[in-house]
Amino acid sequence: MQKLTLDTPIEYLKGIGPRKADLLKKELQLFTCRDLLFYFPFRYVDRTRFYKINQIESEDLEVQLVGKLQSLQEVQGKGRKRLVGQFADDTGTVELVWFQGARWIKNALTIGGVYVLFGKPSKYGRQWNFAHPELELLTEFKQHGSPGFMPVYRSSEKLNAQGLNSRGISKVMQQLLPAVIDQVGETLADDLRNAVKAIPIRDALTGIHFPKDTKAMQLASYRLKFEECFFLQLLLHVQKRVHHSKVAGFPFEKVDAIFLDFYNNHLPFQLTNAQKRVLKEVRRDLGSGRHMNRLIQGDVGSGKTIVALLSMLIAIDNGFQACLMAPTEILAQQHFNGLAELLEGSAVTIALLTGSTKAAERRRLAAARMDGSLHITVGTHALLEDPVQFKNLGLAIIDEQHRFGVRQRAQLWKKNTLPPHIMVMTATPIPRTLAMTVYGDLDISVIDELPPGRKPIKTLHFYESGRLRMLDLVRKEIDAGRQAYIVYPLINESETLDYKDLMEGYDAITRSFPLPKYQVSIVHGQLKPEVKEFEMQRFVSGQTQIMVATTVIEVGVNVPNASVMVIESAERFGLSQLHQLRGRVGRGADASYCILMTGVKVSKEGKRRMETMVATQDGFKIAEVDMELRGPGDIMGTKQSGVLDLKIVDVVKDSGILAAAREWAFRVLEEDPKLDKPENAGTKAEFLKLYRDKSQWGRIS
């Protein structure tokens, strides 16, 4: 057999072969010995500890017992026979059951023998039982000693069927580790490793796969987590440095008449300190001669749009045009309406471009963009189309960045000789640790202050038994001259069940709020755009008091007179979406309410979401809980994009390690920008190995 190296394909490992190798490639994306070596256990079973039967408390963890096998008998069930046994120690008795191989198991076991039992308990009534437990005579167990900490690896049904369950993977790892461990080079400089108290990489790999005890496992885990965070942050810092040094930006050298006239004479309110701070950061970027790549993060209603408008006015003052891209037509229309109203009476021209824009209007707008008479274009994905060109696009603003891909953002770069400055806005609060990881290549600004006068929204959670209270509160608000939203979940526009829920809800509301006193709008994704817009406008203008809708109103509707948001089947929404929906009310001077309606049976996770919504309106706190519940990949949509392809790090639990790794990555690059010092040779080699495919935008050169 050939000598194994880290680059040896896994089919050459003993016991793998082409068939199993194909499965490992498809199921776990493991191609080489290196891939397998860096495939880590996700938990461990402590086989050094023995429990008594009366100490069993949970069905979640495997336990190890010592006791006597008291009896075995075959029992005829509805189908085939099963083998049932009684196992006891001095504190109690458990039942053992085998559904397969009854005769063979019965012959292999000795009634009255003292065994070590290992397995996962289940409870039926008051009796604990074990299905298909491992049993080994105590005398034999003592001869070869305790297995210690047993690693548990993620597998799949297809791999299990081929003998590559967790135990099978562990057996492969036992032959792989000693064969290749000496080939693994140290990746962190000694001074850095000593400073962060990290063990050598070889010790860490041995300790993560086969730890002697808890301490060894913790030391290994810490080293590998730090390493993963460090190299990711190194990449993000390098990306940012390359971007700053190699991508020139249009210098916006002045703040002139257009900006000053609007700021002094047309700005309808005083900017908050947070808005002023973020505007200064943007202004510094725009005047630097470098390309701006900045994320503006702010909670619902924090005033990101006015910062965007003021930034666009700076572009116009310097002879450039600007565009603002939104993910939906409704939101684009809303942005256009709001900006056009603010700019009324000024010399700034603004237009809307969406998929619905008629051909004649498109031609008119194209001519105005090309001769420079159109200053600001607000639009949807339509802005990305090749025919859409500008005379001199200097600033592109993207709203709700997570709904657009990186590729789409890059398409805006081609709209001028130098890439236009990019500003990304999101009202989805992102926990700091996640922002550092996902948006580490962007400069981040946070508007963490709401405009004065915004009253807190009172959030209430009602079960179905509280429906009359909810209707009474809505009626009181409407009778006082205000308006209400009633939102239904529509997970998929084509789902009949969801559509039925919405229509039944609409019928129930029209019965509870009869004509002519109460008028009701209905909005959902199956309506034609012109009908949807008509219904929206009726509500915006106050002709209807209630809007029954799906989540199409999550963003893009601003009705200061709306004071109640009722969310039906609230347990079916994620926290981020609930928070966004709640942000549709509380925009006027009146007290506002958000009512979360749920069924009686709500999952533990659903209850946590409801409790969080009732307890706080801080979007960042909500985002932290959301990340705990759903995981970071789901929040940012990064599971699909592969941005957070982390092997061992949990960005929620390991935020401290992530922050430390970020600081050290920055420090290392400050002292050695090209990683050319001898002590950083291992770091540079590993960096280039990890990110070879990303070299075009993240190289050290």
C-alpha positions in Angstrom: 0.0 0.0 0.0 1.3 3.5 -0.9 2.3 5.9 1.8 -0.5 8.2 2.8 -0.1 11.9 2.5 -2.4 14.7 3.3 -3.3 15.0 -0.4 -3.9 11.3 -0.9 -7.5 10.8 -2.2 -9.7 9.0 0.5 -10.4 6.0 -1.7 -6.8 4.8 -0.9 -7.5 4.6 2.8 -7.9 1.0 4.1 -11.5 0.0 4.3 -12.8 2.9 2.1 -12.4 2.1 -1.6 -14.1 3.8 -4.5 -17.7 3.2 -3.5 -17.5 4.5 0.0 -15.2 7.4 -1.2 -17.9 8.5 -3.6 -20.4 8.6 -0.8 -18.0 10.6 1.5 -17.5 13.1 -1.3 -21.2 13.5 -2.0 -22.5 13.4 1.6 -19.7 15.2 3.5 -17.6 16.9 0.8 -14.5 14.9 2.0 -12.1 14.3 -0.9 -8.6 13.9 0.6 -6.9 12.7 3.8 -6.5 16.3 4.8 -10.3 16.8 4.5 -11.0 13.8 6.7 -8.3 14.8 9.3 -10.1 18.2 9.6 -13.5 16.6 9.9 -14.2 17.1 13.6 -16.5 15.4 16.0 -19.5 17.5 17.1 -19.7 16.0 20.6 -18.2 13.3 22.8 -19.5 10.5 24.9 -17.8 10.2 28.3 -17.2 6.4 28.7 -15.1 7.1 31.8 -18.2 7.8 33.8 -20.6 5.2 35.2 -24.2 6.0 36.2 -26.5 4.3 38.6 -30.0 3.6 37.3 -31.6 6.1 39.7 -29.2 8.8 38.3 -30.7 8.6 34.8 -32.5 11.9 34.2 -32.6 12.6 30.5 -33.4 10.9 27.1 -30.8 13.2 25.4 -27.5 11.6 26.4 -26.1 8.1 26.3 -25.2 6.6 29.7 -23.0 3.8 30.9 -24.2 1.4 33.6 -22.8 -1.7 35.5 -25.4 -4.3 36.5 -26.7 -7.8 36.2 -28.7 -9.2 33.3 -31.6 -10.8 35.2 -33.7 -12.2 32.4 -34.2 -12.5 28.6 -37.3 -13.6 26.7 -38.6 -13.5 23.2 -42.0 -11.7 23.0 -44.3 -12.0 20.0 -45.4 -8.6 18.8 -47.8 -7.6 16.0 -45.2 -8.4 13.4 -42.0 -10.2 14.3 -40.6 -11.3 17.6 -38.5 -9.0 19.8 -36.1 -9.8 22.6 -36.8 -8.2 26.0 -34.4 -8.3 29.0 -34.3 -7.0 32.5 -31.1 -5.3 33.7 -30.6 -4.2 37.3 -28.1 -2.6 39.7 -28.5 -1.9 43.4 -30.7 1.2 42.7 -33.3 -0.1 40.2 -34.1 -2.0 37.0 -34.3 -1.0 33.3 -35.8 -2.9 30.4 -33.7 -3.8 27.3 -35.2 -4.5 23.9 -33.9 -5.7 20.6 -36.1 -5.7 17.5 -33.6 -7.6 15.3 -31.2 -10.5 15.7 -33.1 -11.8 18.7 -31.8 -15.4 18.5 -28.2 -14.5 17.9 -28.2 -11.9 20.8 -29.9 -14.3 23.2 -27.2 -17.0 22.5 -24.4 -14.4 23.0 -25.6 -13.2 26.4 -25.4 -14.9 29.8 -28.3 -14.5 32.2 -26.9 -13.6 35.6 -23.8 -12.2 34.1 -22.4 -8.8 35.2 -22.2 -6.4 32.2 -21.2 -2.9 31.3 -24.2 -1.4 29.4 -24.0 1.6 27.1 -26.9 3.2 25.3 -29.5 5.9 25.1 -32.4 5.7 27.5 -36.0 6.2 26.6 -38.9 6.5 29.1 -42.2 4.6 28.7 -44.5 5.4 31.6 -42.2 5.2 34.7 -39.8 2.7 33.2 -36.5 3.5 31.5 -35.6 1.2 28.7 -32.8 0.8 26.2 -33.2 -0.2 22.6 -30.3 -2.2 21.1 -27.8 -1.3 23.9 -24.1 -2.3 23.8 -23.4 -5.0 26.4 -19.9 -6.2 27.4 -19.0 -8.5 30.3 -17.4 -6.4 33.1 -14.4 -8.8 33.2 -13.7 -8.2 29.5 -14.2 -4.4 29.8 -11.6 -4.3 32.6 -9.1 -6.2 30.5 -8.9 -3.6 27.7 -9.8 -0.5 29.8 -12.4 2.2 29.4 -12.7 3.7 25.8 -12.4 7.1 27.4 -13.9 10.0 25.5 -15.6 8.6 22.4 -15.9 11.1 19.5 -19.3 11.4 17.8 -19.1 12.4 14.1 -22.0 13.6 11.9 -23.0 11.0 9.4 -26.0 10.3 7.1 -28.4 7.4 6.4 -26.5 6.5 3.2 -23.1 6.4 5.0 -24.6 4.5 7.9 -25.8 1.8 5.5 -22.1 1.4 4.3 -20.7 1.1 7.8 -19.6 4.7 8.0 -21.6 5.8 11.0 -19.9 7.7 13.7 -18.1 4.6 15.0 -17.0 3.6 11.4 -15.6 7.1 10.8 -13.8 6.9 14.1 -12.1 3.6 13.1 -10.9 5.2 9.8 -9.6 8.1 11.8 -7.6 5.7 14.1 -5.6 4.5 11.1 -5.4 7.9 9.4 -4.2 10.1 12.3 -0.8 8.3 13.1 -0.1 7.9 9.3 -0.3 11.7 8.5 -0.1 13.7 11.7 3.7 14.3 11.3 3.0 15.9 7.9 0.9 18.7 9.4 2.9 21.9 9.7 2.4 24.5 12.4 0.3 27.4 11.1 0.6 29.9 13.8 3.8 31.8 14.8 5.2 30.7 18.2 4.8 34.2 19.7 1.2 34.3 18.7 0.5 30.8 19.9 2.0 31.5 23.3 0.2 34.9 23.6 -3.2 33.3 23.1 -2.3 30.1 25.0 -2.9 27.7 22.1 -1.4 24.2 22.0 0.5 23.1 18.9 -1.6 22.0 15.9 -0.6 18.4 16.0 -1.5 18.1 19.7 -4.8 19.8 18.8 -5.7 17.4 16.0 -4.9 14.4 18.2 -6.8 15.9 21.1 -9.9 16.7 19.1 -10.3 13.2 17.6 -9.1 11.1 20.6 -9.0 13.2 23.8 -7.7 11.6 27.0 -10.0 13.7 29.2 -12.1 16.8 29.3 -9.2 19.1 29.6 -7.4 17.7 26.5 -10.6 18.0 24.5 -11.1 21.7 25.6 -7.5 22.6 24.8 -7.8 21.0 21.4 -11.1 22.6 20.7 -9.9 26.1 21.7 -6.8 25.9 19.5 -8.8 24.8 16.4 -11.5 27.4 16.9 -9.0 30.1 17.3 -7.2 28.9 14.1 -10.5 28.9 12.1 -11.5 32.3 13.3 -8.0 33.7 12.8 -7.7 32.6 9.1 -11.2 33.8 8.3 -10.5 37.2 9.8 -7.1 37.3 8.0 -8.9 36.7 4.7 -11.4 39.5 5.5 -8.6 41.9 6.5 -6.7 41.1 3.3 -9.8 41.6 1.2 -10.4 45.0 2.7 -6.7 46.0 2.3 -6.6 44.9 -1.3 -9.9 46.7 -1.9 -8.6 49.9 -0.3 -5.2 49.8 -2.0 -6.2 48.6 -5.5 -9.7 49.9 -6.1 -9.7 53.6 -6.6 -12.9 55.5 -6.1 -14.2 58.8 -7.5 -13.2 61.6 -5.0 -16.1 63.6 -3.9 -14.1 66.6 -2.9 -16.9 69.1 -1.9 -20.1 69.5 0.0 -21.8 72.2 -2.0 -25.0 74.1 -2.8 -27.4 71.2 -3.3 -26.5 69.4 -0.1 -26.4 72.6 2.0 -29.7 73.9 0.6 -31.5 70.7 1.4 -29.8 70.3 4.8 -30.5 73.9 5.9 -33.9 74.5 4.3 -35.7 71.2 3.5 -34.6 68.7 6.1 -37.9 68.0 7.9 -36.3 67.1 11.3 -33.1 67.3 13.3 -30.7 64.4 12.6 -29.9 62.2 15.6 -26.4 62.0 16.8 -26.1 58.5 15.4 -27.2 59.7 11.9 -24.6 62.6 12.1 -21.9 60.1 13.1 -22.7 57.7 10.2 -22.9 60.6 7.7 -19.4 61.8 8.8 -18.1 58.2 8.2 -19.6 58.1 4.8 -18.3 61.6 4.0 -14.8 60.6 5.0 -15.0 57.5 2.7 -16.3 59.5 -0.3 -13.6 62.2 0.0 -10.7 59.7 0.4 -10.2 58.8 -3.2 -10.7 55.2 -2.3 -13.7 53.1 -3.3 -16.4 53.1 -0.5 -17.8 49.7 0.5 -19.8 50.5 3.6 -22.7 48.7 5.4 -25.2 51.0 7.1 -26.9 48.9 9.8 -29.9 50.3 11.6 -33.1 49.1 13.3 -36.5 49.6 11.8 -37.2 53.4 11.8 -33.7 54.5 12.7 -33.5 56.8 9.7 -31.2 55.1 7.2 -33.0 56.5 4.2 -32.3 60.2 5.1 -28.5 59.3 5.5 -28.8 57.6 2.0 -30.4 60.7 0.5 -27.8 63.1 2.0 -25.0 60.8 0.7 -26.6 61.0 -2.8 -26.8 64.8 -2.6 -23.0 64.8 -2.0 -22.6 62.7 -5.2 -24.8 65.2 -7.2 -22.8 68.2 -5.8 -19.7 66.6 -7.3 -21.2 66.1 -10.7 -22.2 62.5 -10.3 -25.5 60.5 -10.4 -26.8 58.1 -7.8 -29.1 55.0 -7.7 -30.9 53.2 -5.0 -31.8 49.5 -5.5 -34.5 47.8 -3.5 -35.5 44.1 -3.5 -39.2 44.5 -4.3 -41.3 46.8 -6.4 -43.3 47.8 -3.4 -40.2 48.9 -1.5 -38.8 50.7 -4.5 -42.1 52.6 -5.0 -42.1 53.4 -1.3 -38.5 54.8 -1.4 -39.3 56.8 -4.6 -42.4 58.3 -3.0 -40.6 59.2 0.2 -37.5 60.7 -1.6 -39.6 62.6 -4.2 -41.6 64.2 -1.4 -38.5 65.3 0.4 -36.9 66.7 -2.8 -40.0 68.6 -3.8 -39.1 72.1 -4.8 -35.4 71.3 -5.1 -33.3 71.2 -8.3 -32.7 67.4 -7.9 -34.5 65.1 -10.4 -35.5 61.6 -9.4 -37.3 58.7 -11.2 -38.5 55.2 -10.7 -37.4 52.2 -12.8 -38.9 48.7 -12.2 -40.0 45.7 -14.2 -43.4 47.4 -14.6 -42.0 50.6 -16.2 -43.5 50.9 -19.7 -41.2 50.9 -22.7 -41.8 54.6 -23.6 -41.0 55.7 -20.1 -37.8 53.4 -20.1 -36.6 55.2 -23.3 -37.3 58.6 -21.7 -35.4 57.7 -18.5 -32.5 56.2 -20.5 -32.0 59.4 -22.4 -32.2 61.5 -19.2 -29.6 59.2 -17.4 -27.3 59.4 -20.4 -27.4 63.2 -20.8 -27.0 63.6 -17.0 -30.3 65.4 -16.4 -31.6 62.6 -14.2 -29.8 62.7 -10.9 -31.3 59.8 -8.9 -32.8 56.6 -10.1 -34.7 54.4 -7.7 -35.4 50.9 -8.8 -35.4 47.1 -8.4 -33.2 44.4 -10.1 -34.1 46.3 -13.3 -31.2 48.6 -12.5 -28.7 45.7 -13.1 -29.8 45.1 -16.7 -27.1 45.8 -19.3 -29.2 48.4 -21.2 -29.4 50.5 -18.0 -26.4 52.9 -18.3 -25.6 56.3 -16.8 -23.6 59.3 -17.9 -21.6 59.3 -14.6 -22.8 57.0 -11.8 -20.9 57.8 -8.6 -22.9 56.2 -5.8 -25.0 53.0 -5.7 -27.1 52.2 -2.7 -28.5 48.8 -2.0 -31.3 48.3 0.4 -31.7 45.0 2.3 -28.4 43.6 1.1 -29.1 40.1 2.2 -31.8 39.8 -0.5 -29.2 40.4 -3.2 -26.2 38.2 -4.1 -22.6 39.4 -4.1 -22.6 38.9 -7.9 -25.5 41.3 -8.3 -23.7 43.9 -6.2 -20.7 43.5 -8.5 -22.9 44.2 -11.6 -23.2 47.7 -10.4 -19.5 48.2 -10.6 -19.7 48.0 -14.4 -21.9 51.1 -14.7 -18.9 53.5 -14.8 -15.2 53.6 -15.7 -14.3 53.3 -12.0 -16.7 51.4 -9.8 -19.3 53.7 -8.2 -19.1 53.9 -4.4 -21.3 51.2 -2.8 -23.5 51.8 0.3 -25.4 48.8 1.6 -28.3 49.3 4.0 -30.1 46.7 6.1 -32.9 47.0 8.7 -32.2 43.4 9.7 -30.1 43.8 12.9 -27.1 41.6 12.7 -25.3 40.6 15.9 -21.8 42.1 16.0 -20.0 38.7 15.9 -22.0 37.7 12.8 -21.4 41.1 11.1 -17.7 40.7 11.8 -17.8 37.3 10.0 -20.2 37.8 7.1 -19.5 41.5 6.3 -15.9 41.6 7.5 -14.8 43.0 4.1 -17.2 45.9 4.4 -16.7 49.0 6.7 -19.7 48.9 9.1 -21.7 51.9 10.4 -24.5 51.4 12.9 -27.4 53.8 13.5 -28.1 52.8 17.0 -30.5 55.6 18.0 -34.2 56.1 17.1 -35.5 59.6 16.2 -37.0 61.5 19.1 -40.8 61.2 19.6 -41.0 57.5 18.6 -43.2 55.9 21.3 -42.5 52.3 22.3 -44.8 49.7 20.8 -46.7 47.7 23.4 -46.4 44.0 22.4 -49.0 41.5 23.6 -49.2 37.7 23.1 -52.7 36.3 23.0 -53.7 32.6 22.6 -56.9 31.9 20.6 -58.9 32.4 23.8 -57.9 36.1 23.7 -59.3 36.7 20.2 -62.2 38.8 21.5 -59.8 41.0 23.5 -57.7 41.5 20.3 -60.8 42.5 18.3 -61.9 44.9 21.0 -58.5 46.6 21.1 -58.5 46.9 17.2 -62.1 48.4 17.3 -61.1 51.0 20.0 -58.1 52.1 18.0 -60.1 52.4 14.7 -63.0 54.2 16.5 -60.4 56.7 17.7 -59.5 57.4 14.1 -56.5 55.1 13.7 -55.8 52.1 11.4 -54.7 48.5 11.8 -52.8 45.7 9.9 -53.8 42.1 10.3 -51.1 39.9 8.8 -51.3 36.2 7.9 -48.3 33.9 7.2 -47.8 33.1 3.6 -44.7 30.9 3.4 -45.2 30.1 -0.3 -47.5 32.2 -2.6 -48.8 29.0 -4.1 -49.7 27.2 -0.9 -53.4 26.6 -0.9 -53.6 26.2 2.9 -52.0 29.6 3.5 -54.2 31.3 0.9 -57.3 29.7 2.6 -56.1 31.0 6.0 -55.9 34.5 4.6 -59.3 34.5 2.9 -61.0 32.9 5.9 -59.3 35.6 8.0 -60.6 38.3 5.6 -64.1 36.9 5.9 -63.9 36.8 9.7 -62.6 40.4 9.9 -65.4 41.8 7.5 -68.0 40.0 9.8 -66.4 41.5 12.9 -66.1 45.0 11.3 -69.2 45.4 9.2 -69.7 47.9 6.4 -70.3 50.8 5.9 -68.6 51.9 9.1 -65.4 49.9 8.5 -63.6 49.5 5.2 -61.1 46.7 4.7 -58.2 46.3 2.2 -56.7 43.0 1.2 -53.2 42.6 -0.1 -51.3 39.4 -1.1 -48.9 38.1 -3.6 -51.4 36.6 -6.0 -53.0 40.0 -6.8 -52.0 41.8 -10.0 -49.5 44.6 -9.3 -52.0 47.3 -10.2 -54.7 45.8 -7.9 -52.1 45.5 -5.1 -51.1 49.1 -5.5 -54.7 50.2 -5.6 -55.4 48.4 -2.3 -52.2 49.8 -0.7 -53.1 53.3 -1.7 -56.6 53.1 -0.3 -55.0 52.2 3.1 -52.2 54.8 2.8 -54.8 57.5 2.1 -57.1 56.4 5.0 -60.0 55.2 2.8 -59.7 51.8 4.5 -59.2 51.3 8.2 -57.9 47.7 8.2 -55.4 46.0 5.9 -55.6 42.2 5.8 -52.3 41.1 4.2 -49.6 38.6 3.9 -45.9 39.5 4.6 -45.8 41.6 1.4 -46.2 44.5 3.8 -43.1 43.5 5.8 -41.2 46.3 4.2 -42.3 49.2 2.1 -45.4 50.6 3.7 -45.2 53.7 5.8 -48.6 54.7 7.4 -48.0 56.9 10.5 -51.7 56.6 11.3 -51.6 52.8 11.7 -51.3 52.0 15.4 -52.1 48.3 15.6 -50.3 45.3 14.0 -52.0 41.9 14.6 -49.9 38.9 13.5 -51.9 35.8 13.1 -50.2 32.4 13.6 -47.2 34.3 14.9 -45.5 31.1 15.9 -44.9 30.4 12.1 -42.8 33.5 11.7 -39.1 34.0 12.5 -38.0 36.6 15.1 -36.5 38.9 12.5 -39.7 38.9 10.4 -41.8 39.5 13.5 -39.6 42.5 14.4 -39.8 43.8 10.9 -43.6 43.6 10.9 -43.9 45.3 14.2 -41.8 48.1 12.8 -44.7 49.0 10.4 -46.5 50.6 13.4 -45.3 53.2 15.9 -44.5 55.7 13.2 -46.8 58.4 14.4 -47.4 60.3 17.6 -50.0 57.8 19.0 -49.3 54.8 21.3 -49.1 51.6 19.2 -49.7 47.9 19.7 -48.4 44.7 18.2 -50.5 41.7 19.0 -49.1 38.2 18.5 -51.9 35.6 18.0 -50.9 31.9 18.4 -52.6 28.6 18.9 -52.6 26.9 22.3 -49.9 24.4 21.2 -46.7 26.4 20.7 -43.3 24.7 20.6 -40.6 25.6 23.2 -38.8 27.6 20.5 -42.0 29.4 19.5 -42.7 30.4 23.1 -39.1 31.8 23.3 -39.8 33.9 20.2 -43.0 35.2 21.7 -41.4 36.0 25.1 -38.5 37.8 23.3 -40.9 40.0 21.3 -42.9 40.9 24.4 -39.8 41.6 26.4 -37.8 43.9 24.1 -37.8 46.1 21.0 -34.1 46.2 20.7 -33.4 44.7 17.3 -29.9 43.7 18.2 -31.0 41.7 21.3 -33.7 40.1 19.1 -31.1 39.2 16.5 -28.9 37.6 19.2 -31.8 35.3 20.3 -32.7 34.6 16.7 -29.1 33.5 16.0 -29.2 31.3 19.1 -32.4 29.6 17.9 -31.8 29.4 14.2 -28.1 29.5 13.7 -26.2 32.2 11.9 -26.5 30.6 8.5 -30.3 30.8 8.4 -30.3 34.4 9.6 -28.1 35.7 6.8 -29.1 33.2 4.1 -25.5 32.1 4.2 -26.1 28.4 4.4 -26.8 28.5 0.7 -24.0 30.9 -0.2 -21.3 29.1 1.9 -20.1 32.3 3.5 -20.2 30.7 7.0 -18.8 27.3 6.1 -17.3 26.9 9.5 -16.0 23.5 10.7 -15.9 23.9 14.4 -16.7 27.5 15.4 -20.1 28.5 16.7 -20.3 32.2 16.2 -22.9 32.5 19.0 -21.0 30.7 21.7 -17.5 31.5 20.5 -17.9 35.2 20.1 -15.0 35.9 22.5 -12.6 33.7 20.4 -13.8 35.4 17.2 -13.2 38.9 18.6 -9.7 37.9 19.8 -8.8 36.3 16.5 -10.0 39.4 14.6 -7.7 41.6 16.8 -4.7 39.3 16.3 -5.3 39.0 12.5 -5.3 42.8 12.3 -2.1 43.0 14.4 -0.2 40.4 12.4 -1.0 42.1 9.1 -0.1 45.5 10.5 3.4 44.2 11.4 3.8 42.0 8.4 1.4 43.0 5.5 2.7 40.4 3.1 3.4 37.7 5.7 7.0 37.5 4.5 8.7 37.2 8.0 10.1 33.8 8.6 7.9 33.2 11.7 4.8 33.8 9.5 5.9 31.3 6.8 3.5 28.6 8.1 0.6 31.1 8.3 1.2 32.3 4.8 1.4 28.8 3.4 -1.9 27.8 5.1 -3.6 31.1 4.1 -2.8 30.5 0.4 -3.8 26.8 0.7 -7.2 27.8 2.2 -8.0 30.7 -0.1 -6.3 29.8 -3.3 -9.6 30.0 -5.2 -10.3 33.5 -3.8 -6.9 34.9 -4.8 -8.3 37.3 -7.4 -9.9 39.4 -4.7 -8.1 38.5 -1.6 -4.4 37.9 -2.4 -1.4 38.9 -0.5 0.9 40.6 -3.1 
